[in-house]
Every structure is written in structure tokens, then in C-alpha cells.
Amino acid sequence: MKTPGWWAMALCEAVNDQTPLAVAFAGEELVLFRNAAGQAFALEDRCPHRRVPLALGRVVESGLQCGYHGWTFDGASGGCTQIPNLHADERVPARYAARAFAVREENGFVHVWLGEGAPQGALPSSDYQPSGREFTGSTIVNMSHDQYLDAMLDGPECLLGFPHVRLTDFFLGDLRSEQGRVVLERGAVWSTQILPSQFVVDYPLIVRTAVPLNGGTVRVDLLSEDELPLVTLMIATGANRRGTTSLCWRGYVHEQVPARAPLRWRAARLRKQAPFQVKSLIDGAAVAALLQASSRELRGLRQPRLIPVSAVV
């Protein structure tokens, strides 16, 4: 699935001026790199000469050099600036250019514009404002992008977890739309809870999942029963090759400590252990067993609206 707009494709610290980074997001295969001044660039990961992946090349002072025949490309424009076997007085034809993409960085993510025309609109990570120590990572999961987003609504416990917390399948309200995402809240309990979750009347925790209508950046929040934020996680997702999904994420723990938090949760917090886990290996049987509820509404909201013929005649 590819929709026009900004896509968060990599963590800022994963892109450097030493080694090109190959990424496959939303059906596009790109290579990310920086110049010596630290500016990030994105090119199509194909040399226009022999179609060799540019990610196999190296970063040089004037741009990105293909590892096959040494053609060098400017990061900002994609123009070919050097061909080794050309004489000094020969000009490089303009058609020998790699496709370049607009890049912006914010809140620890490198965003790439996938769309026609001038880039516009807010970045998908604009509402992620970390404080304190962050926990980051990236992986590729053996699951299609659409199915990954569906499961994030129908059963996020298949995709991620919070230590010493057990997610339930009890929805705390209906699916709603907020700022380009569909949002759903479900109850959660501490893992020390004695009663089964179906017998709990007042859930001490809330897990809020916000899945984008367009694009692929998912926000997940763990909240107290009073809706005080405890943990915030931002996961950038995109379709990779052969039905897989690329993920990179950032998250942090908030200052609030709920009064009923168990000792083991408090101890993990003091030891600065990761407050969440994004699963690299997903249990296919567990995903297959999920009831398709909220994801059906998500797909309905994503369906293109047909314009009556009378409206355009």
C-alpha cells in the first residue's frame, strides 16, 4: 500500500555519512545517507546506468558513488556529477540522474516524501515529543503491511507488549477518528492481577492504539485509569518486499508512577529497562485467531469514496 505523503522510514541515528542505508517502505526501494555536514538525502536505490542498488556503493564528498562503475550522484537533485571514464571537458548528460526524494527529520525519524508535487502537511511523528531516555529499534516482520495495521487494532498483544502488563480484549468505547488516525482503547491489567481479566470491573490501565488512515506511523500509549500517560511508543511501518513489513520505532516512559503499580514494574523502571517490546517474531496462530472487528471499520474508512457522475458532468 502506498499513499502520497510523508513516511517515516528510518531512525535518525541509523543514517550516517559512512554507510548507505537501504530501506523498502510503501513499495519504494530507497537508499538513505548523509553528507559531511549531516544533511540527510534519499535516492531511489537503483543506479540509472546498470540498475545496481546504490546502497552497495559508498558515500563520498560529492554524494553517493555506485559500487559497480563508480558513477556519483548528488543527494539533493539526484543528478550524476561524475563518470570515471569521461574526460574532464565532457559534460554528464542530464538523463543520467537517479530519482531524488524530499527528506525531513523530526523527533528522531527521517521522513521521506512519497508523492507528486511539493511536499506538504505535517510529519507523521509530529505528535511524538519524547522526554528522558528513549528506547529504539528496527526490524522486518513476516506479515503484510495491511494485516499488521489490522492486527494493531484487533489484537495489539500479538505485535507488542509491556512488561508486567497484560492486555485484554475489552474495548473501552468505540473506534473514533482523530487527526488522521483511528483510535481505539482497551483495558489492561497488571500481570499480578489475581482475577481473570473478564471479571475485572475497573481496569487499572488503558492501552490506546492510533492507526493511520493514510501512511504507516502508529502511536501506542499505555495510560493509567485516570488517563495519565505512562509509556508512549511510535512505530513507523511500511510495506517491504514479498509481503513483509518494515518497522522502526522510538518510545519512552513518562514521569508518572501510578499508585497501584506493582513493585516489579517500579523496579524495572528504576533499572531503566525497556518499558515495551515490539515483536520481531509474530505468532501466526495467534494472529489468525483474532476476531476481525475494528479492522473492518478501518478498511471501510480507507476505501476511496466514489464521486457520482452527476457531480462531475
Phi and psi restraints in degrees (value plus and minus 20) as a CYANA .aco file:
   2 LYS   PHI    -150.4  -110.4
   2 LYS   PSI     103.5   143.5
   3 THR   PHI    -141.5  -101.5
   3 THR   PSI     123.1   163.1
   4 PRO   PHI     -81.9   -41.9
   4 PRO   PSI     125.6   165.6
   5 GLY   PHI     118.6   158.6
   5 GLY   PSI    -191.6  -151.6
   6 TRP   PHI    -102.2   -62.2
   6 TRP   PSI     114.8   154.8
   7 TRP   PHI    -144.4  -104.4
   7 TRP   PSI     108.7   148.7
   8 ALA   PHI     -98.3   -58.3
   8 ALA   PSI      99.3   139.3
   9 MET   PHI    -136.0   -96.0
   9 MET   PSI     -36.6     3.4
  10 ALA   PHI    -181.2  -141.2
  10 ALA   PSI     138.6   178.6
  11 LEU   PHI     -95.2   -55.2
  11 LEU   PSI     123.5   163.5
  12 CYS   PHI     -76.5   -36.5
  12 CYS   PSI     -60.4   -20.4
  13 GLU   PHI     -92.4   -52.4
  13 GLU   PSI     -31.8     8.2
  14 ALA   PHI    -104.7   -64.7
  14 ALA   PSI     -31.3     8.7
  15 VAL   PHI    -126.7   -86.7
  15 VAL   PSI     102.8   142.8
  16 ASN   PHI    -157.4  -117.4
  16 ASN   PSI    -198.5  -158.5
  17 ASP   PHI    -119.9   -79.9
  17 ASP   PSI      -0.5    39.5
  18 GLN   PHI    -132.6   -92.6
  18 GLN   PSI     -69.4   -29.4
  19 THR   PHI    -146.3  -106.3
  19 THR   PSI     104.6   144.6
  20 PRO   PHI     -82.4   -42.4
  20 PRO   PSI     125.8   165.8
  21 LEU   PHI    -132.7   -92.7
  21 LEU   PSI      98.1   138.1
  22 ALA   PHI    -104.7   -64.7
  22 ALA   PSI     112.5   152.5
  23 VAL   PHI    -155.0  -115.0
  23 VAL   PSI     126.5   166.5
  24 ALA   PHI    -144.7  -104.7
  24 ALA   PSI      90.4   130.4
  25 PHE   PHI    -157.2  -117.2
  25 PHE   PSI     114.1   154.1
  26 ALA   PHI      34.4    74.4
  26 ALA   PSI      15.0    55.0
  27 GLY   PHI      63.0   103.0
  27 GLY   PSI     -20.1    19.9
  28 GLU   PHI    -126.7   -86.7
  28 GLU   PSI     117.9   157.9
  29 GLU   PHI    -127.0   -87.0
  29 GLU   PSI      95.0   135.0
  30 LEU   PHI    -144.3  -104.3
  30 LEU   PSI     144.4   184.4
  31 VAL   PHI    -146.9  -106.9
  31 VAL   PSI     110.5   150.5
  32 LEU   PHI    -130.8   -90.8
  32 LEU   PSI     123.5   163.5
  33 PHE   PHI    -181.7  -141.7
  33 PHE   PSI     151.1   191.1
  34 ARG   PHI    -143.2  -103.2
  34 ARG   PSI     138.1   178.1
  35 ASN   PHI    -112.3   -72.3
  35 ASN   PSI    -199.1  -159.1
  36 ALA   PHI     -83.7   -43.7
  36 ALA   PSI     -45.2    -5.2
  37 ALA   PHI    -101.4   -61.4
  37 ALA   PSI     -25.0    15.0
  38 GLY   PHI      74.4   114.4
  38 GLY   PSI     -18.5    21.5
  39 GLN   PHI     -95.7   -55.7
  39 GLN   PSI     115.1   155.1
  40 ALA   PHI    -111.5   -71.5
  40 ALA   PSI     124.8   164.8
  41 PHE   PHI    -154.2  -114.2
  41 PHE   PSI     138.9   178.9
  42 ALA   PHI    -157.3  -117.3
  42 ALA   PSI     107.2   147.2
  43 LEU   PHI    -145.3  -105.3
  43 LEU   PSI     137.1   177.1
  44 GLU   PHI     -82.3   -42.3
  44 GLU   PSI     116.6   156.6
  45 ASP   PHI    -101.9   -61.9
  45 ASP   PSI      35.0    75.0
  46 ARG   PHI    -169.4  -129.4
  46 ARG   PSI     104.3   144.3
  47 CYS   PHI     -93.4   -53.4
  47 CYS   PSI     110.5   150.5
  48 PRO   PHI     -87.2   -47.2
  48 PRO   PSI     -28.0    12.0
  49 HIS   PHI    -100.0   -60.0
  49 HIS   PSI     -84.8   -44.8
  50 ARG   PHI    -142.9  -102.9
  50 ARG   PSI      -6.4    33.6
  51 ARG   PHI      44.8    84.8
  51 ARG   PSI       1.0    41.0
  52 VAL   PHI     -95.5   -55.5
  52 VAL   PSI     121.1   161.1
  53 PRO   PHI     -78.9   -38.9
  53 PRO   PSI     107.0   147.0
  54 LEU   PHI     -88.2   -48.2
  54 LEU   PSI     -40.8    -0.8
  55 ALA   PHI     -84.2   -44.2
  55 ALA   PSI     -35.6     4.4
  56 LEU   PHI    -103.5   -63.5
  56 LEU   PSI     -23.2    16.8
  57 GLY   PHI    -110.3   -70.3
  57 GLY   PSI    -171.3  -131.3
  58 ARG   PHI    -163.5  -123.5
  58 ARG   PSI     135.5   175.5
  59 VAL   PHI    -104.0   -64.0
  59 VAL   PSI     108.8   148.8
  60 VAL   PHI    -143.2  -103.2
  60 VAL   PSI     155.8   195.8
  61 GLU   PHI     -80.2   -40.2
  61 GLU   PSI     -55.3   -15.3
  62 SER   PHI    -113.8   -73.8
  62 SER   PSI     -17.8    22.2
  63 GLY   PHI     126.9   166.9
  63 GLY   PSI    -159.2  -119.2
  64 LEU   PHI    -134.2   -94.2
  64 LEU   PSI     105.6   145.6
  65 GLN   PHI    -123.1   -83.1
  65 GLN   PSI     106.6   146.6
  66 CYS   PHI     -84.3   -44.3
  66 CYS   PSI     119.2   159.2
  67 GLY   PHI    -100.6   -60.6
  67 GLY   PSI     -24.9    15.1
  68 TYR   PHI    -110.2   -70.2
  68 TYR   PSI     -81.4   -41.4
  69 HIS   PHI    -139.1   -99.1
  69 HIS   PSI     -12.4    27.6
  70 GLY   PHI      59.6    99.6
  70 GLY   PSI      -6.9    33.1
  71 TRP   PHI     -85.0   -45.0
  71 TRP   PSI     120.4   160.4
  72 THR   PHI    -136.9   -96.9
  72 THR   PSI     118.3   158.3
  73 PHE   PHI    -145.0  -105.0
  73 PHE   PSI     118.1   158.1
  74 ASP   PHI     -93.1   -53.1
  74 ASP   PSI     114.6   154.6
  75 GLY   PHI     -89.1   -49.1
  75 GLY   PSI     -56.7   -16.7
  76 ALA   PHI     -94.4   -54.4
  76 ALA   PSI     -64.7   -24.7
  77 SER   PHI    -123.2   -83.2
  77 SER   PSI     -40.7    -0.7
  78 GLY   PHI      62.2   102.2
  78 GLY   PSI     -23.6    16.4
  79 GLY   PHI     -84.9   -44.9
  79 GLY   PSI     124.5   164.5
  80 CYS   PHI     -98.5   -58.5
  80 CYS   PSI     102.1   142.1
  81 THR   PHI    -122.2   -82.2
  81 THR   PSI     -35.5     4.5
  82 GLN   PHI    -177.0  -137.0
  82 GLN   PSI     114.2   154.2
  83 ILE   PHI    -145.9  -105.9
  83 ILE   PSI      98.5   138.5
  84 PRO   PHI     -74.1   -34.1
  84 PRO   PSI     -56.2   -16.2
  85 ASN   PHI    -110.0   -70.0
  85 ASN   PSI     -12.0    28.0
  86 LEU   PHI    -107.2   -67.2
  86 LEU   PSI     126.3   166.3
  87 HIS   PHI     -91.5   -51.5
  87 HIS   PSI     140.0   180.0
  88 ALA   PHI     -79.5   -39.5
  88 ALA   PSI     -50.5   -10.5
  89 ASP   PHI    -111.4   -71.4
  89 ASP   PSI     -20.2    19.8
  90 GLU   PHI    -108.1   -68.1
  90 GLU   PSI     118.7   158.7
  91 ARG   PHI    -113.5   -73.5
  91 ARG   PSI     122.9   162.9
  92 VAL   PHI     -98.6   -58.6
  92 VAL   PSI     105.1   145.1
  93 PRO   PHI     -78.6   -38.6
  93 PRO   PSI     121.5   161.5
  94 ALA   PHI     -83.0   -43.0
  94 ALA   PSI     -46.5    -6.5
  95 ARG   PHI     -89.8   -49.8
  95 ARG   PSI     -35.8     4.2
  96 TYR   PHI    -104.9   -64.9
  96 TYR   PSI      45.7    85.7
  97 ALA   PHI    -148.1  -108.1
  97 ALA   PSI     125.5   165.5
  98 ALA   PHI    -109.5   -69.5
  98 ALA   PSI     129.0   169.0
  99 ARG   PHI     -91.1   -51.1
  99 ARG   PSI     106.1   146.1
 100 ALA   PHI    -126.8   -86.8
 100 ALA   PSI     131.3   171.3
 101 PHE   PHI    -145.3  -105.3
 101 PHE   PSI     127.4   167.4
 102 ALA   PHI     -90.3   -50.3
 102 ALA   PSI     122.6   162.6
 103 VAL   PHI    -150.9  -110.9
 103 VAL   PSI     118.7   158.7
 104 ARG   PHI    -160.3  -120.3
 104 ARG   PSI     125.3   165.3
 105 GLU   PHI    -134.6   -94.6
 105 GLU   PSI     120.2   160.2
 106 GLU   PHI    -183.2  -143.2
 106 GLU   PSI     118.6   158.6
 107 ASN   PHI      32.0    72.0
 107 ASN   PSI      15.6    55.6
 108 GLY   PHI      68.0   108.0
 108 GLY   PSI     -15.7    24.3
 109 PHE   PHI    -138.2   -98.2
 109 PHE   PSI     125.6   165.6
 110 VAL   PHI    -115.3   -75.3
 110 VAL   PSI      99.9   139.9
 111 HIS   PHI    -125.7   -85.7
 111 HIS   PSI     120.7   160.7
 112 VAL   PHI    -144.2  -104.2
 112 VAL   PSI     116.3   156.3
 113 TRP   PHI    -104.7   -64.7
 113 TRP   PSI     101.4   141.4
 114 LEU   PHI    -134.4   -94.4
 114 LEU   PSI      68.1   108.1
 115 GLY   PHI    -199.7  -159.7
 115 GLY   PSI     146.6   186.6
 116 GLU   PHI    -102.4   -62.4
 116 GLU   PSI     137.4   177.4
 117 GLY   PHI      57.3    97.3
 117 GLY   PSI    -192.1  -152.1
 118 ALA   PHI     -93.7   -53.7
 118 ALA   PSI     118.5   158.5
 119 PRO   PHI     -78.9   -38.9
 119 PRO   PSI     123.0   163.0
 120 GLN   PHI    -173.9  -133.9
 120 GLN   PSI     146.8   186.8
 121 GLY   PHI      66.6   106.6
 121 GLY   PSI     146.1   186.1
 122 ALA   PHI     -93.8   -53.8
 122 ALA   PSI     132.6   172.6
 123 LEU   PHI     -95.5   -55.5
 123 LEU   PSI     126.4   166.4
 124 PRO   PHI     -84.5   -44.5
 124 PRO   PSI     -39.3     0.7
 125 SER   PHI    -120.5   -80.5
 125 SER   PSI      -4.0    36.0
 126 SER   PHI     -85.0   -45.0
 126 SER   PSI     -44.4    -4.4
 127 ASP   PHI    -114.0   -74.0
 127 ASP   PSI     -10.1    29.9
 128 TYR   PHI    -119.0   -79.0
 128 TYR   PSI      88.6   128.6
 129 GLN   PHI    -142.0  -102.0
 129 GLN   PSI      67.5   107.5
 130 PRO   PHI     -91.3   -51.3
 130 PRO   PSI     131.8   171.8
 131 SER   PHI    -159.4  -119.4
 131 SER   PSI     115.3   155.3
 132 GLY   PHI      61.4   101.4
 132 GLY   PSI    -183.4  -143.4
 133 ARG   PHI     -89.8   -49.8
 133 ARG   PSI     116.3   156.3
 134 GLU   PHI    -123.5   -83.5
 134 GLU   PSI     136.6   176.6
 135 PHE   PHI    -143.6  -103.6
 135 PHE   PSI     107.2   147.2
 136 THR   PHI    -150.6  -110.6
 136 THR   PSI     147.9   187.9
 137 GLY   PHI     158.9   198.9
 137 GLY   PSI     155.2   195.2
 138 SER   PHI    -176.0  -136.0
 138 SER   PSI     133.0   173.0
 139 THR   PHI    -186.7  -146.7
 139 THR   PSI     156.4   196.4
 140 ILE   PHI    -145.3  -105.3
 140 ILE   PSI     106.2   146.2
 141 VAL   PHI    -126.6   -86.6
 141 VAL   PSI     128.3   168.3
 142 ASN   PHI    -104.2   -64.2
 142 ASN   PSI      49.1    89.1
 143 MET   PHI    -180.2  -140.2
 143 MET   PSI     120.8   160.8
 144 SER   PHI     -88.7   -48.7
 144 SER   PSI     136.7   176.7
 145 HIS   PHI     -83.3   -43.3
 145 HIS   PSI     -67.4   -27.4
 146 ASP   PHI     -79.6   -39.6
 146 ASP   PSI     -62.2   -22.2
 147 GLN   PHI     -87.2   -47.2
 147 GLN   PSI     -54.0   -14.0
 148 TYR   PHI     -83.7   -43.7
 148 TYR   PSI     -65.2   -25.2
 149 LEU   PHI     -86.0   -46.0
 149 LEU   PSI     -58.1   -18.1
 150 ASP   PHI     -80.2   -40.2
 150 ASP   PSI     -66.9   -26.9
 151 ALA   PHI     -86.0   -46.0
 151 ALA   PSI     -47.9    -7.9
 152 MET   PHI     -83.3   -43.3
 152 MET   PSI     -48.3    -8.3
 153 LEU   PHI    -109.5   -69.5
 153 LEU   PSI     -65.6   -25.6
 154 ASP   PHI     -94.6   -54.6
 154 ASP   PSI     -52.7   -12.7
 155 GLY   PHI    -182.9  -142.9
 155 GLY   PSI      52.2    92.2
 156 PRO   PHI     -80.5   -40.5
 156 PRO   PSI     -40.1    -0.1
 157 GLU   PHI     -84.1   -44.1
 157 GLU   PSI     -37.8     2.2
 158 CYS   PHI     -96.5   -56.5
 158 CYS   PSI     -39.6     0.4
 159 LEU   PHI    -131.1   -91.1
 159 LEU   PSI     -45.0    -5.0
 160 LEU   PHI    -174.3  -134.3
 160 LEU   PSI     151.1   191.1
 161 GLY   PHI    -177.0  -137.0
 161 GLY   PSI     141.0   181.0
 162 PHE   PHI    -139.6   -99.6
 162 PHE   PSI     105.5   145.5
 163 PRO   PHI     -74.8   -34.8
 163 PRO   PSI     114.4   154.4
 164 HIS   PHI      48.2    88.2
 164 HIS   PSI      -0.6    39.4
 165 VAL   PHI    -149.4  -109.4
 165 VAL   PSI     119.1   159.1
 166 ARG   PHI    -139.6   -99.6
 166 ARG   PSI     100.5   140.5
 167 LEU   PHI     -97.3   -57.3
 167 LEU   PSI     126.7   166.7
 168 THR   PHI    -132.9   -92.9
 168 THR   PSI     155.1   195.1
 169 ASP   PHI    -123.2   -83.2
 169 ASP   PSI       1.1    41.1
 170 PHE   PHI    -113.4   -73.4
 170 PHE   PSI      95.5   135.5
 171 PHE   PHI     -99.4   -59.4
 171 PHE   PSI     115.9   155.9
 172 LEU   PHI    -122.1   -82.1
 172 LEU   PSI      43.9    83.9
 173 GLY   PHI      96.5   136.5
 173 GLY   PSI     158.7   198.7
 174 ASP   PHI    -111.9   -71.9
 174 ASP   PSI     143.9   183.9
 175 LEU   PHI     -84.1   -44.1
 175 LEU   PSI     117.1   157.1
 176 ARG   PHI    -156.8  -116.8
 176 ARG   PSI     141.7   181.7
 177 SER   PHI    -128.0   -88.0
 177 SER   PSI     110.0   150.0
 178 GLU   PHI    -163.5  -123.5
 178 GLU   PSI      99.4   139.4
 179 GLN   PHI      29.9    69.9
 179 GLN   PSI      28.8    68.8
 180 GLY   PHI      60.5   100.5
 180 GLY   PSI     -12.6    27.4
 181 ARG   PHI    -147.3  -107.3
 181 ARG   PSI     135.0   175.0
 182 VAL   PHI    -118.9   -78.9
 182 VAL   PSI     114.5   154.5
 183 VAL   PHI    -139.6   -99.6
 183 VAL   PSI     117.0   157.0
 184 LEU   PHI    -160.2  -120.2
 184 LEU   PSI     118.6   158.6
 185 GLU   PHI    -137.6   -97.6
 185 GLU   PSI     121.0   161.0
 186 ARG   PHI    -154.8  -114.8
 186 ARG   PSI     136.4   176.4
 187 GLY   PHI     -96.3   -56.3
 187 GLY   PSI     133.2   173.2
 188 ALA   PHI    -163.4  -123.4
 188 ALA   PSI     136.3   176.3
 189 VAL   PHI    -151.3  -111.3
 189 VAL   PSI     138.4   178.4
 190 TRP   PHI     -89.4   -49.4
 190 TRP   PSI     126.5   166.5
 191 SER   PHI     -85.7   -45.7
 191 SER   PSI     -33.0     7.0
 192 THR   PHI    -104.1   -64.1
 192 THR   PSI     -21.4    18.6
 193 GLN   PHI     -79.8   -39.8
 193 GLN   PSI     107.7   147.7
 194 ILE   PHI     -99.5   -59.5
 194 ILE   PSI     -66.8   -26.8
 195 LEU   PHI     -92.0   -52.0
 195 LEU   PSI     124.7   164.7
 196 PRO   PHI     -77.7   -37.7
 196 PRO   PSI     130.1   170.1
 197 SER   PHI     -80.1   -40.1
 197 SER   PSI     -47.9    -7.9
 198 GLN   PHI     -91.5   -51.5
 198 GLN   PSI     -32.5     7.5
 199 PHE   PHI    -120.0   -80.0
 199 PHE   PSI     -18.2    21.8
 200 VAL   PHI    -102.4   -62.4
 200 VAL   PSI     112.1   152.1
 201 VAL   PHI    -111.7   -71.7
 201 VAL   PSI     -70.5   -30.5
 202 ASP   PHI    -132.1   -92.1
 202 ASP   PSI      92.8   132.8
 203 TYR   PHI     -97.1   -57.1
 203 TYR   PSI     108.8   148.8
 204 PRO   PHI     -93.9   -53.9
 204 PRO   PSI     -33.9     6.1
 205 LEU   PHI    -156.8  -116.8
 205 LEU   PSI     135.9   175.9
 206 ILE   PHI    -149.9  -109.9
 206 ILE   PSI     114.7   154.7
 207 VAL   PHI    -131.5   -91.5
 207 VAL   PSI      97.6   137.6
 208 ARG   PHI    -127.5   -87.5
 208 ARG   PSI     100.2   140.2
 209 THR   PHI    -130.8   -90.8
 209 THR   PSI     112.5   152.5
 210 ALA   PHI    -144.2  -104.2
 210 ALA   PSI      90.5   130.5
 211 VAL   PHI    -127.6   -87.6
 211 VAL   PSI     112.9   152.9
 212 PRO   PHI     -91.0   -51.0
 212 PRO   PSI     124.0   164.0
 213 LEU   PHI     -94.0   -54.0
 213 LEU   PSI     -53.7   -13.7
 214 ASN   PHI    -154.2  -114.2
 214 ASN   PSI     121.7   161.7
 215 GLY   PHI      69.9   109.9
 215 GLY   PSI    -180.2  -140.2
 216 GLY   PHI    -165.2  -125.2
 216 GLY   PSI      -0.8    39.2
 217 THR   PHI    -115.4   -75.4
 217 THR   PSI      96.8   136.8
 218 VAL   PHI    -121.8   -81.8
 218 VAL   PSI     117.8   157.8
 219 ARG   PHI    -133.7   -93.7
 219 ARG   PSI     114.1   154.1
 220 VAL   PHI    -148.5  -108.5
 220 VAL   PSI     110.8   150.8
 221 ASP   PHI    -145.6  -105.6
 221 ASP   PSI     115.1   155.1
 222 LEU   PHI    -120.0   -80.0
 222 LEU   PSI     103.5   143.5
 223 LEU   PHI    -142.7  -102.7
 223 LEU   PSI     136.1   176.1
 224 SER   PHI     -97.5   -57.5
 224 SER   PSI     153.6   193.6
 225 GLU   PHI     -83.6   -43.6
 225 GLU   PSI     -42.4    -2.4
 226 ASP   PHI    -110.8   -70.8
 226 ASP   PSI      -9.7    30.3
 227 GLU   PHI      45.2    85.2
 227 GLU   PSI       9.0    49.0
 228 LEU   PHI    -101.7   -61.7
 228 LEU   PSI     111.2   151.2
 229 PRO   PHI     -89.6   -49.6
 229 PRO   PSI     112.8   152.8
 230 LEU   PHI    -129.5   -89.5
 230 LEU   PSI     -66.0   -26.0
 231 VAL   PHI    -159.7  -119.7
 231 VAL   PSI     117.3   157.3
 232 THR   PHI    -144.4  -104.4
 232 THR   PSI     114.0   154.0
 233 LEU   PHI    -153.8  -113.8
 233 LEU   PSI     111.0   151.0
 234 MET   PHI    -138.3   -98.3
 234 MET   PSI     101.4   141.4
 235 ILE   PHI    -136.5   -96.5
 235 ILE   PSI      98.8   138.8
 236 ALA   PHI    -109.4   -69.4
 236 ALA   PSI     104.5   144.5
 237 THR   PHI    -143.6  -103.6
 237 THR   PSI     131.6   171.6
 238 GLY   PHI    -185.0  -145.0
 238 GLY   PSI     130.6   170.6
 239 ALA   PHI     -86.3   -46.3
 239 ALA   PSI     107.3   147.3
 240 ASN   PHI    -124.0   -84.0
 240 ASN   PSI    -187.2  -147.2
 241 ARG   PHI     -95.3   -55.3
 241 ARG   PSI     136.5   176.5
 242 ARG   PHI      32.9    72.9
 242 ARG   PSI      19.9    59.9
 243 GLY   PHI      55.0    95.0
 243 GLY   PSI      -1.4    38.6
 244 THR   PHI    -120.9   -80.9
 244 THR   PSI     154.3   194.3
 245 THR   PHI    -151.7  -111.7
 245 THR   PSI     110.0   150.0
 246 SER   PHI    -104.0   -64.0
 246 SER   PSI     119.5   159.5
 247 LEU   PHI    -152.7  -112.7
 247 LEU   PSI     122.0   162.0
 248 CYS   PHI    -165.6  -125.6
 248 CYS   PSI     126.6   166.6
 249 TRP   PHI    -168.1  -128.1
 249 TRP   PSI     139.4   179.4
 250 ARG   PHI    -160.0  -120.0
 250 ARG   PSI     126.2   166.2
 251 GLY   PHI    -182.5  -142.5
 251 GLY   PSI     146.2   186.2
 252 TYR   PHI    -175.4  -135.4
 252 TYR   PSI     145.2   185.2
 253 VAL   PHI    -124.1   -84.1
 253 VAL   PSI     118.0   158.0
 254 HIS   PHI    -102.0   -62.0
 254 HIS   PSI     151.6   191.6
 255 GLU   PHI     -94.2   -54.2
 255 GLU   PSI     -47.4    -7.4
 256 GLN   PHI     -85.3   -45.3
 256 GLN   PSI     119.8   159.8
 257 VAL   PHI    -142.6  -102.6
 257 VAL   PSI      93.1   133.1
 258 PRO   PHI     -84.1   -44.1
 258 PRO   PSI     125.0   165.0
 259 ALA   PHI     -80.5   -40.5
 259 ALA   PSI     -53.2   -13.2
 260 ARG   PHI    -115.4   -75.4
 260 ARG   PSI      -6.4    33.6
 261 ALA   PHI     -85.6   -45.6
 261 ALA   PSI     113.6   153.6
 262 PRO   PHI     -89.0   -49.0
 262 PRO   PSI     141.1   181.1
 263 LEU   PHI     -79.6   -39.6
 263 LEU   PSI     -59.1   -19.1
 264 ARG   PHI     -86.4   -46.4
 264 ARG   PSI     -53.2   -13.2
 265 TRP   PHI     -89.1   -49.1
 265 TRP   PSI     -61.6   -21.6
 266 ARG   PHI     -83.8   -43.8
 266 ARG   PSI     -60.8   -20.8
 267 ALA   PHI     -85.2   -45.2
 267 ALA   PSI     -61.7   -21.7
 268 ALA   PHI     -82.6   -42.6
 268 ALA   PSI     -56.5   -16.5
 269 ARG   PHI     -85.4   -45.4
 269 ARG   PSI     -64.0   -24.0
 270 LEU   PHI     -85.4   -45.4
 270 LEU   PSI     -53.0   -13.0
 271 ARG   PHI    -101.2   -61.2
 271 ARG   PSI     -19.0    21.0
 272 LYS   PHI      38.1    78.1
 272 LYS   PSI      19.8    59.8
 273 GLN   PHI     -98.2   -58.2
 273 GLN   PSI     135.9   175.9
 274 ALA   PHI     -78.5   -38.5
 274 ALA   PSI     108.7   148.7
 275 PRO   PHI    -103.6   -63.6
 275 PRO   PSI     -15.6    24.4
 276 PHE   PHI    -176.9  -136.9
 276 PHE   PSI     146.5   186.5
 277 GLN   PHI    -157.3  -117.3
 277 GLN   PSI     103.9   143.9
 278 VAL   PHI    -117.1   -77.1
 278 VAL   PSI     101.4   141.4
 279 LYS   PHI     -97.1   -57.1
 279 LYS   PSI     110.9   150.9
 280 SER   PHI    -107.5   -67.5
 280 SER   PSI     -53.5   -13.5
 281 LEU   PHI    -127.8   -87.8
 281 LEU   PSI      99.5   139.5
 282 ILE   PHI    -127.7   -87.7
 282 ILE   PSI     114.1   154.1
 283 ASP   PHI     -94.6   -54.6
 283 ASP   PSI      86.6   126.6
 284 GLY   PHI     -82.4   -42.4
 284 GLY   PSI     -57.5   -17.5
 285 ALA   PHI     -84.6   -44.6
 285 ALA   PSI     -58.4   -18.4
 286 ALA   PHI     -87.5   -47.5
 286 ALA   PSI     -60.0   -20.0
 287 VAL   PHI     -86.4   -46.4
 287 VAL   PSI     -61.8   -21.8
 288 ALA   PHI     -83.5   -43.5
 288 ALA   PSI     -47.3    -7.3
 289 ALA   PHI    -102.7   -62.7
 289 ALA   PSI     -27.6    12.4
 290 LEU   PHI     -87.7   -47.7
 290 LEU   PSI     118.5   158.5
 291 LEU   PHI     -95.8   -55.8
 291 LEU   PSI     113.7   153.7
 292 GLN   PHI    -105.0   -65.0
 292 GLN   PSI      79.5   119.5
 293 ALA   PHI    -140.3  -100.3
 293 ALA   PSI    -100.9   -60.9
 294 SER   PHI     -84.0   -44.0
 294 SER   PSI     -51.8   -11.8
 295 SER   PHI     -84.3   -44.3
 295 SER   PSI     -49.0    -9.0
 296 ARG   PHI     -85.2   -45.2
 296 ARG   PSI     -59.8   -19.8
 297 GLU   PHI     -85.7   -45.7
 297 GLU   PSI     -58.3   -18.3
 298 LEU   PHI     -81.3   -41.3
 298 LEU   PSI     -66.2   -26.2
 299 ARG   PHI     -83.5   -43.5
 299 ARG   PSI     -55.8   -15.8
 300 GLY   PHI     -84.6   -44.6
 300 GLY   PSI     -59.0   -19.0
 301 LEU   PHI     -90.1   -50.1
 301 LEU   PSI     -46.2    -6.2
 302 ARG   PHI    -105.8   -65.8
 302 ARG   PSI     -32.6     7.4
 303 GLN   PHI     -83.4   -43.4
 303 GLN   PSI     114.4   154.4
 304 PRO   PHI     -84.2   -44.2
 304 PRO   PSI     115.4   155.4
 305 ARG   PHI    -103.5   -63.5
 305 ARG   PSI     107.0   147.0
 306 LEU   PHI     -97.9   -57.9
 306 LEU   PSI     116.8   156.8
 307 ILE   PHI    -114.5   -74.5
 307 ILE   PSI     105.0   145.0
 308 PRO   PHI     -76.8   -36.8
 308 PRO   PSI     123.8   163.8
 309 VAL   PHI     -78.1   -38.1
 309 VAL   PSI     -56.7   -16.7
 310 SER   PHI     -82.6   -42.6
 310 SER   PSI     -42.4    -2.4
 311 ALA   PHI    -100.5   -60.5
 311 ALA   PSI     -36.4     3.6
 312 VAL   PHI    -135.7   -95.7
 312 VAL   PSI     -21.4    18.6
